[in-house]
Amino acid sequence: MGRTIPSFRIAAMLEEKEWNLFRKYLDKKRRKKAFDDLFSIARLYNSSCLYAVNPIRIYPIMMSIVLYQYKILKEKKLTITL
């Protein structure tokens, strides 16, 4: 039995390639690094994204990034209040 959809890891790489034109026109090297870091964050959640089974690949990628950033902000808030 074959898969009906490609693995999310492959789909995320394809999505990142589609955004390379946007990345190309970012004006500073550190912004390009930040862009790369965002897609790296999404790779941390590949297994969760796979189970989301959303035909629009960027949605689970964005949600992964938002979730990670929320987690970081929440941890910083806890360290500030302690």
C-alpha positions, -999 to 999 in steps of 0.1 A, spaced: 0 0 0 14 34 -10 10 67 7 -17 90 -5 2 121 6 39 127 8 57 128 41 54 161 58 91 164 60 93 164 22 62 187 20 78 212 44 110 212 23 90 219 -8 72 248 10 105 263 21 118 262 -15 87 280 -27 95 308 -2 131 311 -14 123 340 -37 109 359 -7 141 350 12 163 361 -16 150 397 -14 153 401 23 177 430 27 200 419 55 219 387 62 205 385 97 170 386 83 178 357 60 191 338 90 159 346 110 139 333 80 160 301 80 155 298 118 118 299 114 117 270 91 141 251 114 116 256 142 89 240 120 111 209 116 108 203 154 71 197 149 72 176 118 54 146 134 26 169 148 22 186 114 19 152 97 -11 143 118 -27 177 111 -33 165 75 -39 199 61 -37 203 24 -23 238 27 13 231 38 21 265 52 -7 264 79 9 237 101 43 252 95 31 286 108 13 270 137 45 252 147 64 285 146 37 303 167 35 275 192 73 275 196 74 313 200 46 312 226 64 285 245 96 307 246 76 338 257 58 319 284 91 305 298 106 340 298 76 353 316 80 326 343 116 335 348 108 372 351 81 366 377 103 343 398 
